[in-house]
Amino acid sequence: MAVEFKRAGFLTKIVVLVLLIYMAVTLLELRGRIQALQEKGDSLADQVNDQRWENRKLEDAIANSSDPDMLEQVARDRGYVEQNEILFVDVAN
């Protein structure tokens, strides 16, 4: 018993072509969205790394908060000077 195939009609070919075009456009759109989300993920990962670095600096500052050298540096950063010291301010910048 031989199986006979009907030849696809013109309408069937058009439907298949439209479906293929739709699938191609959808895949390209999804590819663009995936790239955008990967870039956003990379940006967020950079932000996480920056925040971790800032947290480490703050943890170090807390751990050394009773260190006299650290306290002096913080005071100097805020513009304080020791007794009998003169503070010069660069106004050119």
PyMOL Python script that loads the backbone (N, CA, C, O; Angstrom):
from pymol import cmd

cmd.read_pdbstr("""\
ATOM      1  N   MET A   1       0.832  -1.157   0.000  1.00  0.00           N
ATOM      2  CA  MET A   1       0.000   0.000   0.000  1.00  0.00           C
ATOM      3  C   MET A   1       0.893   1.241   0.000  1.00  0.00           C
ATOM      4  O   MET A   1       1.638   1.462   0.954  1.00  0.00           O
ATOM      5  N   ALA A   2       0.830   2.003  -0.991  1.00  0.00           N
ATOM      6  CA  ALA A   2       1.650   3.199  -1.169  1.00  0.00           C
ATOM      7  C   ALA A   2       0.903   4.413  -0.618  1.00  0.00           C
ATOM      8  O   ALA A   2      -0.302   4.563  -0.817  1.00  0.00           O
ATOM      9  N   VAL A   3       1.628   5.256   0.062  1.00  0.00           N
ATOM     10  CA  VAL A   3       1.038   6.462   0.619  1.00  0.00           C
ATOM     11  C   VAL A   3       1.238   7.576  -0.382  1.00  0.00           C
ATOM     12  O   VAL A   3       2.348   7.819  -0.855  1.00  0.00           O
ATOM     13  N   GLU A   4       0.167   8.238  -0.694  1.00  0.00           N
ATOM     14  CA  GLU A   4       0.255   9.334  -1.646  1.00  0.00           C
ATOM     15  C   GLU A   4       0.150  10.652  -0.880  1.00  0.00           C
ATOM     16  O   GLU A   4      -0.702  10.817  -0.007  1.00  0.00           O
ATOM     17  N   PHE A   5       1.033  11.582  -1.227  1.00  0.00           N
ATOM     18  CA  PHE A   5       1.022  12.908  -0.602  1.00  0.00           C
ATOM     19  C   PHE A   5       0.383  13.893  -1.544  1.00  0.00           C
ATOM     20  O   PHE A   5       0.622  13.888  -2.751  1.00  0.00           O
ATOM     21  N   LYS A   6      -0.441  14.743  -0.953  1.00  0.00           N
ATOM     22  CA  LYS A   6      -1.020  15.812  -1.746  1.00  0.00           C
ATOM     23  C   LYS A   6      -0.001  16.937  -1.826  1.00  0.00           C
ATOM     24  O   LYS A   6       0.715  17.202  -0.861  1.00  0.00           O
ATOM     25  N   ARG A   7       0.059  17.561  -2.912  1.00  0.00           N
ATOM     26  CA  ARG A   7       0.951  18.689  -3.080  1.00  0.00           C
ATOM     27  C   ARG A   7       0.351  19.892  -2.346  1.00  0.00           C
ATOM     28  O   ARG A   7      -0.853  20.139  -2.423  1.00  0.00           O
ATOM     29  N   ALA A   8       1.221  20.649  -1.619  1.00  0.00           N
ATOM     30  CA  ALA A   8       0.741  21.793  -0.840  1.00  0.00           C
ATOM     31  C   ALA A   8       0.215  22.865  -1.778  1.00  0.00           C
ATOM     32  O   ALA A   8       0.805  23.160  -2.818  1.00  0.00           O
ATOM     33  N   GLY A   9      -0.897  23.430  -1.382  1.00  0.00           N
ATOM     34  CA  GLY A   9      -1.504  24.466  -2.194  1.00  0.00           C
ATOM     35  C   GLY A   9      -0.831  25.818  -1.951  1.00  0.00           C
ATOM     36  O   GLY A   9      -0.011  25.968  -1.046  1.00  0.00           O
ATOM     37  N   PHE A  10      -1.191  26.773  -2.762  1.00  0.00           N
ATOM     38  CA  PHE A  10      -0.620  28.114  -2.687  1.00  0.00           C
ATOM     39  C   PHE A  10      -0.926  28.759  -1.331  1.00  0.00           C
ATOM     40  O   PHE A  10      -0.048  29.388  -0.741  1.00  0.00           O
ATOM     41  N   LEU A  11      -2.136  28.614  -0.838  1.00  0.00           N
ATOM     42  CA  LEU A  11      -2.526  29.190   0.450  1.00  0.00           C
ATOM     43  C   LEU A  11      -1.708  28.582   1.593  1.00  0.00           C
ATOM     44  O   LEU A  11      -1.305  29.294   2.513  1.00  0.00           O
ATOM     45  N   THR A  12      -1.466  27.299   1.540  1.00  0.00           N
ATOM     46  CA  THR A  12      -0.668  26.629   2.571  1.00  0.00           C
ATOM     47  C   THR A  12       0.757  27.172   2.581  1.00  0.00           C
ATOM     48  O   THR A  12       1.332  27.396   3.646  1.00  0.00           O
ATOM     49  N   LYS A  13       1.319  27.382   1.408  1.00  0.00           N
ATOM     50  CA  LYS A  13       2.677  27.925   1.311  1.00  0.00           C
ATOM     51  C   LYS A  13       2.742  29.337   1.888  1.00  0.00           C
ATOM     52  O   LYS A  13       3.711  29.687   2.562  1.00  0.00           O
ATOM     53  N   ILE A  14       1.733  30.138   1.632  1.00  0.00           N
ATOM     54  CA  ILE A  14       1.691  31.507   2.158  1.00  0.00           C
ATOM     55  C   ILE A  14       1.606  31.481   3.688  1.00  0.00           C
ATOM     56  O   ILE A  14       2.300  32.244   4.361  1.00  0.00           O
ATOM     57  N   VAL A  15       0.760  30.606   4.235  1.00  0.00           N
ATOM     58  CA  VAL A  15       0.609  30.502   5.684  1.00  0.00           C
ATOM     59  C   VAL A  15       1.930  30.087   6.326  1.00  0.00           C
ATOM     60  O   VAL A  15       2.330  30.652   7.343  1.00  0.00           O
ATOM     61  N   VAL A  16       2.603  29.107   5.740  1.00  0.00           N
ATOM     62  CA  VAL A  16       3.889  28.645   6.270  1.00  0.00           C
ATOM     63  C   VAL A  16       4.923  29.767   6.195  1.00  0.00           C
ATOM     64  O   VAL A  16       5.696  29.959   7.134  1.00  0.00           O
ATOM     65  N   LEU A  17       4.944  30.501   5.099  1.00  0.00           N
ATOM     66  CA  LEU A  17       5.882  31.612   4.942  1.00  0.00           C
ATOM     67  C   LEU A  17       5.624  32.706   5.982  1.00  0.00           C
ATOM     68  O   LEU A  17       6.562  33.241   6.573  1.00  0.00           O
ATOM     69  N   VAL A  18       4.361  33.031   6.197  1.00  0.00           N
ATOM     70  CA  VAL A  18       4.014  34.050   7.201  1.00  0.00           C
ATOM     71  C   VAL A  18       4.432  33.587   8.592  1.00  0.00           C
ATOM     72  O   VAL A  18       4.964  34.372   9.377  1.00  0.00           O
ATOM     73  N   LEU A  19       4.194  32.322   8.895  1.00  0.00           N
ATOM     74  CA  LEU A  19       4.603  31.794  10.200  1.00  0.00           C
ATOM     75  C   LEU A  19       6.118  31.831  10.370  1.00  0.00           C
ATOM     76  O   LEU A  19       6.607  32.165  11.449  1.00  0.00           O
ATOM     77  N   LEU A  20       6.862  31.496   9.329  1.00  0.00           N
ATOM     78  CA  LEU A  20       8.324  31.541   9.402  1.00  0.00           C
ATOM     79  C   LEU A  20       8.819  32.971   9.621  1.00  0.00           C
ATOM     80  O   LEU A  20       9.735  33.195  10.412  1.00  0.00           O
ATOM     81  N   ILE A  21       8.223  33.927   8.932  1.00  0.00           N
ATOM     82  CA  ILE A  21       8.613  35.327   9.102  1.00  0.00           C
ATOM     83  C   ILE A  21       8.287  35.793  10.528  1.00  0.00           C
ATOM     84  O   ILE A  21       9.091  36.478  11.160  1.00  0.00           O
ATOM     85  N   TYR A  22       7.127  35.424  11.018  1.00  0.00           N
ATOM     86  CA  TYR A  22       6.729  35.786  12.378  1.00  0.00           C
ATOM     87  C   TYR A  22       7.716  35.215  13.399  1.00  0.00           C
ATOM     88  O   TYR A  22       8.130  35.911  14.326  1.00  0.00           O
ATOM     89  N   MET A  23       8.088  33.945  13.225  1.00  0.00           N
ATOM     90  CA  MET A  23       9.024  33.308  14.146  1.00  0.00           C
ATOM     91  C   MET A  23      10.385  33.992  14.088  1.00  0.00           C
ATOM     92  O   MET A  23      11.012  34.189  15.128  1.00  0.00           O
ATOM     93  N   ALA A  24      10.853  34.356  12.903  1.00  0.00           N
ATOM     94  CA  ALA A  24      12.150  35.017  12.770  1.00  0.00           C
ATOM     95  C   ALA A  24      12.135  36.376  13.458  1.00  0.00           C
ATOM     96  O   ALA A  24      13.075  36.723  14.173  1.00  0.00           O
ATOM     97  N   VAL A  25      11.070  37.144  13.244  1.00  0.00           N
ATOM     98  CA  VAL A  25      10.965  38.463  13.880  1.00  0.00           C
ATOM     99  C   VAL A  25      10.902  38.320  15.392  1.00  0.00           C
ATOM    100  O   VAL A  25      11.537  39.091  16.111  1.00  0.00           O
ATOM    101  N   THR A  26      10.158  37.365  15.875  1.00  0.00           N
ATOM    102  CA  THR A  26      10.031  37.138  17.312  1.00  0.00           C
ATOM    103  C   THR A  26      11.369  36.732  17.919  1.00  0.00           C
ATOM    104  O   THR A  26      11.728  37.202  18.999  1.00  0.00           O
ATOM    105  N   LEU A  27      12.105  35.868  17.238  1.00  0.00           N
ATOM    106  CA  LEU A  27      13.414  35.448  17.740  1.00  0.00           C
ATOM    107  C   LEU A  27      14.386  36.619  17.796  1.00  0.00           C
ATOM    108  O   LEU A  27      15.146  36.743  18.757  1.00  0.00           O
ATOM    109  N   LEU A  28      14.374  37.480  16.779  1.00  0.00           N
ATOM    110  CA  LEU A  28      15.256  38.652  16.786  1.00  0.00           C
ATOM    111  C   LEU A  28      14.886  39.603  17.922  1.00  0.00           C
ATOM    112  O   LEU A  28      15.761  40.167  18.579  1.00  0.00           O
ATOM    113  N   GLU A  29      13.592  39.775  18.146  1.00  0.00           N
ATOM    114  CA  GLU A  29      13.140  40.630  19.245  1.00  0.00           C
ATOM    115  C   GLU A  29      13.570  40.059  20.590  1.00  0.00           C
ATOM    116  O   GLU A  29      14.030  40.796  21.462  1.00  0.00           O
ATOM    117  N   LEU A  30      13.424  38.763  20.757  1.00  0.00           N
ATOM    118  CA  LEU A  30      13.837  38.119  22.006  1.00  0.00           C
ATOM    119  C   LEU A  30      15.345  38.220  22.202  1.00  0.00           C
ATOM    120  O   LEU A  30      15.814  38.398  23.326  1.00  0.00           O
ATOM    121  N   ARG A  31      16.091  38.108  21.136  1.00  0.00           N
ATOM    122  CA  ARG A  31      17.547  38.228  21.219  1.00  0.00           C
ATOM    123  C   ARG A  31      17.934  39.626  21.706  1.00  0.00           C
ATOM    124  O   ARG A  31      18.831  39.773  22.535  1.00  0.00           O
ATOM    125  N   GLY A  32      17.258  40.644  21.189  1.00  0.00           N
ATOM    126  CA  GLY A  32      17.515  42.007  21.632  1.00  0.00           C
ATOM    127  C   GLY A  32      17.175  42.203  23.103  1.00  0.00           C
ATOM    128  O   GLY A  32      17.915  42.860  23.836  1.00  0.00           O
ATOM    129  N   ARG A  33      16.064  41.638  23.528  1.00  0.00           N
ATOM    130  CA  ARG A  33      15.665  41.751  24.936  1.00  0.00           C
ATOM    131  C   ARG A  33      16.652  41.025  25.845  1.00  0.00           C
ATOM    132  O   ARG A  33      16.968  41.504  26.934  1.00  0.00           O
ATOM    133  N   ILE A  34      17.136  39.875  25.397  1.00  0.00           N
ATOM    134  CA  ILE A  34      18.115  39.122  26.186  1.00  0.00           C
ATOM    135  C   ILE A  34      19.396  39.933  26.327  1.00  0.00           C
ATOM    136  O   ILE A  34      19.961  40.007  27.419  1.00  0.00           O
ATOM    137  N   GLN A  35      19.863  40.543  25.242  1.00  0.00           N
ATOM    138  CA  GLN A  35      21.072  41.364  25.309  1.00  0.00           C
ATOM    139  C   GLN A  35      20.887  42.530  26.273  1.00  0.00           C
ATOM    140  O   GLN A  35      21.774  42.826  27.074  1.00  0.00           O
ATOM    141  N   ALA A  36      19.734  43.189  26.194  1.00  0.00           N
ATOM    142  CA  ALA A  36      19.473  44.324  27.085  1.00  0.00           C
ATOM    143  C   ALA A  36      19.466  43.872  28.546  1.00  0.00           C
ATOM    144  O   ALA A  36      19.997  44.565  29.414  1.00  0.00           O
ATOM    145  N   LEU A  37      18.871  42.724  28.814  1.00  0.00           N
ATOM    146  CA  LEU A  37      18.823  42.223  30.190  1.00  0.00           C
ATOM    147  C   LEU A  37      20.204  41.789  30.667  1.00  0.00           C
ATOM    148  O   LEU A  37      20.525  41.949  31.845  1.00  0.00           O
ATOM    149  N   GLN A  38      21.028  41.241  29.772  1.00  0.00           N
ATOM    150  CA  GLN A  38      22.390  40.873  30.154  1.00  0.00           C
ATOM    151  C   GLN A  38      23.201  42.122  30.493  1.00  0.00           C
ATOM    152  O   GLN A  38      23.970  42.121  31.455  1.00  0.00           O
ATOM    153  N   GLU A  39      23.034  43.184  29.709  1.00  0.00           N
ATOM    154  CA  GLU A  39      23.738  44.427  29.997  1.00  0.00           C
ATOM    155  C   GLU A  39      23.280  45.013  31.327  1.00  0.00           C
ATOM    156  O   GLU A  39      24.091  45.523  32.100  1.00  0.00           O
ATOM    157  N   LYS A  40      21.980  44.939  31.589  1.00  0.00           N
ATOM    158  CA  LYS A  40      21.459  45.425  32.863  1.00  0.00           C
ATOM    159  C   LYS A  40      22.013  44.590  34.012  1.00  0.00           C
ATOM    160  O   LYS A  40      22.371  45.124  35.062  1.00  0.00           O
ATOM    161  N   GLY A  41      22.081  43.283  33.807  1.00  0.00           N
ATOM    162  CA  GLY A  41      22.642  42.400  34.835  1.00  0.00           C
ATOM    163  C   GLY A  41      24.109  42.708  35.104  1.00  0.00           C
ATOM    164  O   GLY A  41      24.545  42.702  36.255  1.00  0.00           O
ATOM    165  N   ASP A  42      24.873  42.978  34.048  1.00  0.00           N
ATOM    166  CA  ASP A  42      26.278  43.347  34.217  1.00  0.00           C
ATOM    167  C   ASP A  42      26.406  44.655  34.994  1.00  0.00           C
ATOM    168  O   ASP A  42      27.268  44.795  35.861  1.00  0.00           O
ATOM    169  N   SER A  43      25.535  45.605  34.671  1.00  0.00           N
ATOM    170  CA  SER A  43      25.552  46.891  35.375  1.00  0.00           C
ATOM    171  C   SER A  43      25.226  46.697  36.853  1.00  0.00           C
ATOM    172  O   SER A  43      25.865  47.295  37.718  1.00  0.00           O
ATOM    173  N   LEU A  44      24.244  45.871  37.133  1.00  0.00           N
ATOM    174  CA  LEU A  44      23.875  45.602  38.529  1.00  0.00           C
ATOM    175  C   LEU A  44      24.991  44.866  39.265  1.00  0.00           C
ATOM    176  O   LEU A  44      25.223  45.115  40.448  1.00  0.00           O
ATOM    177  N   ALA A  45      25.679  43.968  38.577  1.00  0.00           N
ATOM    178  CA  ALA A  45      26.801  43.257  39.191  1.00  0.00           C
ATOM    179  C   ALA A  45      27.920  44.242  39.532  1.00  0.00           C
ATOM    180  O   ALA A  45      28.556  44.121  40.580  1.00  0.00           O
ATOM    181  N   ASP A  46      28.163  45.215  38.653  1.00  0.00           N
ATOM    182  CA  ASP A  46      29.161  46.247  38.945  1.00  0.00           C
ATOM    183  C   ASP A  46      28.754  47.067  40.164  1.00  0.00           C
ATOM    184  O   ASP A  46      29.588  47.396  41.008  1.00  0.00           O
ATOM    185  N   GLN A  47      27.469  47.392  40.250  1.00  0.00           N
ATOM    186  CA  GLN A  47      26.986  48.148  41.407  1.00  0.00           C
ATOM    187  C   GLN A  47      27.163  47.348  42.695  1.00  0.00           C
ATOM    188  O   GLN A  47      27.518  47.903  43.734  1.00  0.00           O
ATOM    189  N   VAL A  48      26.912  46.040  42.621  1.00  0.00           N
ATOM    190  CA  VAL A  48      27.073  45.174  43.793  1.00  0.00           C
ATOM    191  C   VAL A  48      28.540  45.162  44.221  1.00  0.00           C
ATOM    192  O   VAL A  48      28.845  45.261  45.409  1.00  0.00           O
ATOM    193  N   ASN A  49      29.447  45.041  43.249  1.00  0.00           N
ATOM    194  CA  ASN A  49      30.875  45.033  43.582  1.00  0.00           C
ATOM    195  C   ASN A  49      31.301  46.362  44.196  1.00  0.00           C
ATOM    196  O   ASN A  49      32.063  46.382  45.162  1.00  0.00           O
ATOM    197  N   ASP A  50      30.815  47.472  43.641  1.00  0.00           N
ATOM    198  CA  ASP A  50      31.129  48.789  44.205  1.00  0.00           C
ATOM    199  C   ASP A  50      30.620  48.909  45.632  1.00  0.00           C
ATOM    200  O   ASP A  50      31.317  49.435  46.500  1.00  0.00           O
ATOM    201  N   GLN A  51      29.413  48.427  45.879  1.00  0.00           N
ATOM    202  CA  GLN A  51      28.838  48.501  47.226  1.00  0.00           C
ATOM    203  C   GLN A  51      29.606  47.612  48.189  1.00  0.00           C
ATOM    204  O   GLN A  51      29.804  47.983  49.346  1.00  0.00           O
ATOM    205  N   ARG A  52      30.040  46.445  47.731  1.00  0.00           N
ATOM    206  CA  ARG A  52      30.834  45.566  48.600  1.00  0.00           C
ATOM    207  C   ARG A  52      32.143  46.237  48.980  1.00  0.00           C
ATOM    208  O   ARG A  52      32.579  46.150  50.128  1.00  0.00           O
ATOM    209  N   TRP A  53      32.779  46.914  48.011  1.00  0.00           N
ATOM    210  CA  TRP A  53      34.022  47.624  48.287  1.00  0.00           C
ATOM    211  C   TRP A  53      33.773  48.723  49.314  1.00  0.00           C
ATOM    212  O   TRP A  53      34.556  48.878  50.251  1.00  0.00           O
ATOM    213  N   GLU A  54      32.707  49.479  49.153  1.00  0.00           N
ATOM    214  CA  GLU A  54      32.368  50.540  50.104  1.00  0.00           C
ATOM    215  C   GLU A  54      32.092  49.942  51.486  1.00  0.00           C
ATOM    216  O   GLU A  54      32.501  50.512  52.497  1.00  0.00           O
ATOM    217  N   ASN A  55      31.407  48.809  51.537  1.00  0.00           N
ATOM    218  CA  ASN A  55      31.126  48.141  52.817  1.00  0.00           C
ATOM    219  C   ASN A  55      32.414  47.708  53.502  1.00  0.00           C
ATOM    220  O   ASN A  55      32.555  47.838  54.718  1.00  0.00           O
ATOM    221  N   ARG A  56      33.369  47.185  52.701  1.00  0.00           N
ATOM    222  CA  ARG A  56      34.656  46.780  53.285  1.00  0.00           C
ATOM    223  C   ARG A  56      35.387  47.981  53.884  1.00  0.00           C
ATOM    224  O   ARG A  56      35.974  47.890  54.962  1.00  0.00           O
ATOM    225  N   LYS A  57      35.344  49.106  53.170  1.00  0.00           N
ATOM    226  CA  LYS A  57      35.995  50.311  53.688  1.00  0.00           C
ATOM    227  C   LYS A  57      35.341  50.760  54.985  1.00  0.00           C
ATOM    228  O   LYS A  57      36.025  51.156  55.929  1.00  0.00           O
ATOM    229  N   LEU A  58      34.004  50.698  55.032  1.00  0.00           N
ATOM    230  CA  LEU A  58      33.301  51.095  56.248  1.00  0.00           C
ATOM    231  C   LEU A  58      33.565  50.118  57.400  1.00  0.00           C
ATOM    232  O   LEU A  58      33.716  50.538  58.547  1.00  0.00           O
ATOM    233  N   GLU A  59      33.621  48.826  57.096  1.00  0.00           N
ATOM    234  CA  GLU A  59      33.938  47.837  58.130  1.00  0.00           C
ATOM    235  C   GLU A  59      35.332  48.086  58.694  1.00  0.00           C
ATOM    236  O   GLU A  59      35.552  47.977  59.900  1.00  0.00           O
ATOM    237  N   ASP A  60      36.274  48.421  57.810  1.00  0.00           N
ATOM    238  CA  ASP A  60      37.632  48.723  58.251  1.00  0.00           C
ATOM    239  C   ASP A  60      37.638  49.979  59.120  1.00  0.00           C
ATOM    240  O   ASP A  60      38.332  50.031  60.135  1.00  0.00           O
ATOM    241  N   ALA A  61      36.867  50.983  58.724  1.00  0.00           N
ATOM    242  CA  ALA A  61      36.797  52.215  59.513  1.00  0.00           C
ATOM    243  C   ALA A  61      36.191  51.941  60.887  1.00  0.00           C
ATOM    244  O   ALA A  61      36.645  52.503  61.884  1.00  0.00           O
ATOM    245  N   ILE A  62      35.183  51.095  60.950  1.00  0.00           N
ATOM    246  CA  ILE A  62      34.567  50.752  62.236  1.00  0.00           C
ATOM    247  C   ILE A  62      35.546  49.964  63.098  1.00  0.00           C
ATOM    248  O   ILE A  62      35.662  50.203  64.300  1.00  0.00           O
ATOM    249  N   ALA A  63      36.250  49.021  62.470  1.00  0.00           N
ATOM    250  CA  ALA A  63      37.192  48.190  63.221  1.00  0.00           C
ATOM    251  C   ALA A  63      38.337  49.031  63.786  1.00  0.00           C
ATOM    252  O   ALA A  63      38.868  48.723  64.853  1.00  0.00           O
ATOM    253  N   ASN A  64      38.712  50.076  63.084  1.00  0.00           N
ATOM    254  CA  ASN A  64      39.832  50.912  63.517  1.00  0.00           C
ATOM    255  C   ASN A  64      39.364  52.232  64.121  1.00  0.00           C
ATOM    256  O   ASN A  64      40.137  53.187  64.195  1.00  0.00           O
ATOM    257  N   SER A  65      38.124  52.294  64.546  1.00  0.00           N
ATOM    258  CA  SER A  65      37.575  53.563  65.039  1.00  0.00           C
ATOM    259  C   SER A  65      38.233  54.035  66.330  1.00  0.00           C
ATOM    260  O   SER A  65      38.184  55.225  66.640  1.00  0.00           O
ATOM    261  N   SER A  66      38.842  53.141  67.082  1.00  0.00           N
ATOM    262  CA  SER A  66      39.504  53.556  68.316  1.00  0.00           C
ATOM    263  C   SER A  66      40.992  53.809  68.109  1.00  0.00           C
ATOM    264  O   SER A  66      41.686  54.172  69.058  1.00  0.00           O
ATOM    265  N   ASP A  67      41.490  53.629  66.913  1.00  0.00           N
ATOM    266  CA  ASP A  67      42.900  53.867  66.596  1.00  0.00           C
ATOM    267  C   ASP A  67      43.164  55.372  66.566  1.00  0.00           C
ATOM    268  O   ASP A  67      42.498  56.090  65.819  1.00  0.00           O
ATOM    269  N   PRO A  68      44.109  55.866  67.353  1.00  0.00           N
ATOM    270  CA  PRO A  68      44.375  57.307  67.391  1.00  0.00           C
ATOM    271  C   PRO A  68      44.784  57.891  66.030  1.00  0.00           C
ATOM    272  O   PRO A  68      44.407  59.015  65.698  1.00  0.00           O
ATOM    273  N   ASP A  69      45.543  57.135  65.258  1.00  0.00           N
ATOM    274  CA  ASP A  69      45.941  57.626  63.936  1.00  0.00           C
ATOM    275  C   ASP A  69      44.724  57.787  63.025  1.00  0.00           C
ATOM    276  O   ASP A  69      44.637  58.748  62.260  1.00  0.00           O
ATOM    277  N   MET A  70      43.796  56.850  63.109  1.00  0.00           N
ATOM    278  CA  MET A  70      42.575  56.921  62.301  1.00  0.00           C
ATOM    279  C   MET A  70      41.724  58.109  62.731  1.00  0.00           C
ATOM    280  O   MET A  70      41.186  58.828  61.888  1.00  0.00           O
ATOM    281  N   LEU A  71      41.602  58.316  64.028  1.00  0.00           N
ATOM    282  CA  LEU A  71      40.824  59.447  64.530  1.00  0.00           C
ATOM    283  C   LEU A  71      41.450  60.773  64.092  1.00  0.00           C
ATOM    284  O   LEU A  71      40.742  61.712  63.728  1.00  0.00           O
ATOM    285  N   GLU A  72      42.767  60.839  64.129  1.00  0.00           N
ATOM    286  CA  GLU A  72      43.446  62.058  63.691  1.00  0.00           C
ATOM    287  C   GLU A  72      43.209  62.307  62.208  1.00  0.00           C
ATOM    288  O   GLU A  72      42.974  63.443  61.797  1.00  0.00           O
ATOM    289  N   GLN A  73      43.271  61.254  61.409  1.00  0.00           N
ATOM    290  CA  GLN A  73      43.056  61.400  59.966  1.00  0.00           C
ATOM    291  C   GLN A  73      41.636  61.871  59.660  1.00  0.00           C
ATOM    292  O   GLN A  73      41.435  62.723  58.796  1.00  0.00           O
ATOM    293  N   VAL A  74      40.663  61.321  60.362  1.00  0.00           N
ATOM    294  CA  VAL A  74      39.277  61.740  60.166  1.00  0.00           C
ATOM    295  C   VAL A  74      39.115  63.206  60.544  1.00  0.00           C
ATOM    296  O   VAL A  74      38.457  63.967  59.835  1.00  0.00           O
ATOM    297  N   ALA A  75      39.709  63.597  61.652  1.00  0.00           N
ATOM    298  CA  ALA A  75      39.613  64.991  62.092  1.00  0.00           C
ATOM    299  C   ALA A  75      40.272  65.919  61.070  1.00  0.00           C
ATOM    300  O   ALA A  75      39.728  66.975  60.750  1.00  0.00           O
ATOM    301  N   ARG A  76      41.422  65.534  60.567  1.00  0.00           N
ATOM    302  CA  ARG A  76      42.112  66.363  59.573  1.00  0.00           C
ATOM    303  C   ARG A  76      41.308  66.453  58.277  1.00  0.00           C
ATOM    304  O   ARG A  76      41.277  67.502  57.635  1.00  0.00           O
ATOM    305  N   ASP A  77      40.657  65.350  57.894  1.00  0.00           N
ATOM    306  CA  ASP A  77      39.818  65.371  56.684  1.00  0.00           C
ATOM    307  C   ASP A  77      38.658  66.348  56.833  1.00  0.00           C
ATOM    308  O   ASP A  77      38.175  66.900  55.845  1.00  0.00           O
ATOM    309  N   ARG A  78      38.220  66.557  58.048  1.00  0.00           N
ATOM    310  CA  ARG A  78      37.104  67.482  58.302  1.00  0.00           C
ATOM    311  C   ARG A  78      37.577  68.914  58.564  1.00  0.00           C
ATOM    312  O   ARG A  78      36.768  69.800  58.836  1.00  0.00           O
ATOM    313  N   GLY A  79      38.896  69.133  58.480  1.00  0.00           N
ATOM    314  CA  GLY A  79      39.415  70.493  58.610  1.00  0.00           C
ATOM    315  C   GLY A  79      39.889  70.872  59.993  1.00  0.00           C
ATOM    316  O   GLY A  79      40.231  72.032  60.220  1.00  0.00           O
ATOM    317  N   TYR A  80      39.922  69.950  60.913  1.00  0.00           N
ATOM    318  CA  TYR A  80      40.410  70.250  62.262  1.00  0.00           C
ATOM    319  C   TYR A  80      41.929  70.216  62.275  1.00  0.00           C
ATOM    320  O   TYR A  80      42.552  69.477  61.513  1.00  0.00           O
ATOM    321  N   VAL A  81      42.518  71.020  63.148  1.00  0.00           N
ATOM    322  CA  VAL A  81      43.969  71.032  63.304  1.00  0.00           C
ATOM    323  C   VAL A  81      44.292  70.905  64.784  1.00  0.00           C
ATOM    324  O   VAL A  81      43.440  71.118  65.646  1.00  0.00           O
ATOM    325  N   GLU A  82      45.540  70.555  65.058  1.00  0.00           N
ATOM    326  CA  GLU A  82      45.970  70.476  66.445  1.00  0.00           C
ATOM    327  C   GLU A  82      46.277  71.875  66.961  1.00  0.00           C
ATOM    328  O   GLU A  82      46.389  72.833  66.195  1.00  0.00           O
ATOM    329  N   GLN A  83      46.406  71.963  68.251  1.00  0.00           N
ATOM    330  CA  GLN A  83      46.699  73.242  68.874  1.00  0.00           C
ATOM    331  C   GLN A  83      48.047  73.758  68.375  1.00  0.00           C
ATOM    332  O   GLN A  83      49.005  72.993  68.266  1.00  0.00           O
ATOM    333  N   ASN A  84      48.119  75.042  68.076  1.00  0.00           N
ATOM    334  CA  ASN A  84      49.316  75.720  67.590  1.00  0.00           C
ATOM    335  C   ASN A  84      49.685  75.329  66.156  1.00  0.00           C
ATOM    336  O   ASN A  84      50.800  75.616  65.720  1.00  0.00           O
ATOM    337  N   GLU A  85      48.790  74.690  65.419  1.00  0.00           N
ATOM    338  CA  GLU A  85      49.014  74.408  64.000  1.00  0.00           C
ATOM    339  C   GLU A  85      48.301  75.469  63.189  1.00  0.00           C
ATOM    340  O   GLU A  85      47.305  76.043  63.629  1.00  0.00           O
ATOM    341  N   ILE A  86      48.819  75.722  62.004  1.00  0.00           N
ATOM    342  CA  ILE A  86      48.191  76.680  61.097  1.00  0.00           C
ATOM    343  C   ILE A  86      47.684  75.904  59.900  1.00  0.00           C
ATOM    344  O   ILE A  86      48.406  75.094  59.319  1.00  0.00           O
ATOM    345  N   LEU A  87      46.434  76.157  59.535  1.00  0.00           N
ATOM    346  CA  LEU A  87      45.819  75.488  58.398  1.00  0.00           C
ATOM    347  C   LEU A  87      45.875  76.424  57.186  1.00  0.00           C
ATOM    348  O   LEU A  87      45.372  77.546  57.233  1.00  0.00           O
ATOM    349  N   PHE A  88      46.483  75.955  56.121  1.00  0.00           N
ATOM    350  CA  PHE A  88      46.537  76.715  54.877  1.00  0.00           C
ATOM    351  C   PHE A  88      45.520  76.121  53.921  1.00  0.00           C
ATOM    352  O   PHE A  88      45.483  74.909  53.712  1.00  0.00           O
ATOM    353  N   VAL A  89      44.693  76.984  53.341  1.00  0.00           N
ATOM    354  CA  VAL A  89      43.661  76.534  52.412  1.00  0.00           C
ATOM    355  C   VAL A  89      44.051  76.999  51.017  1.00  0.00           C
ATOM    356  O   VAL A  89      44.319  78.181  50.802  1.00  0.00           O
ATOM    357  N   ASP A  90      44.083  76.089  50.092  1.00  0.00           N
ATOM    358  CA  ASP A  90      44.395  76.410  48.700  1.00  0.00           C
ATOM    359  C   ASP A  90      43.132  76.933  48.033  1.00  0.00           C
ATOM    360  O   ASP A  90      42.204  76.171  47.762  1.00  0.00           O
ATOM    361  N   VAL A  91      43.099  78.229  47.772  1.00  0.00           N
ATOM    362  CA  VAL A  91      41.916  78.838  47.165  1.00  0.00           C
ATOM    363  C   VAL A  91      42.031  78.908  45.649  1.00  0.00           C
ATOM    364  O   VAL A  91      41.108  79.368  44.978  1.00  0.00           O
ATOM    365  N   ALA A  92      43.156  78.456  45.104  1.00  0.00           N
ATOM    366  CA  ALA A  92      43.343  78.508  43.653  1.00  0.00           C
ATOM    367  C   ALA A  92      42.468  77.483  42.931  1.00  0.00           C
ATOM    368  O   ALA A  92      42.155  77.653  41.752  1.00  0.00           O
ATOM    369  N   ASN A  93      42.083  76.445  43.620  1.00  0.00           N
ATOM    370  CA  ASN A  93      41.278  75.403  42.974  1.00  0.00           C
ATOM    371  C   ASN A  93      39.845  75.586  43.275  1.00  0.00           C
ATOM    372  O   ASN A  93      39.013  74.803  42.817  1.00  0.00           O
TER     373      ASN A  93
END
""", "prot")
cmd.dss("prot")
cmd.show_as("cartoon", "prot")
cmd.util.cbc("prot")
cmd.orient("prot")
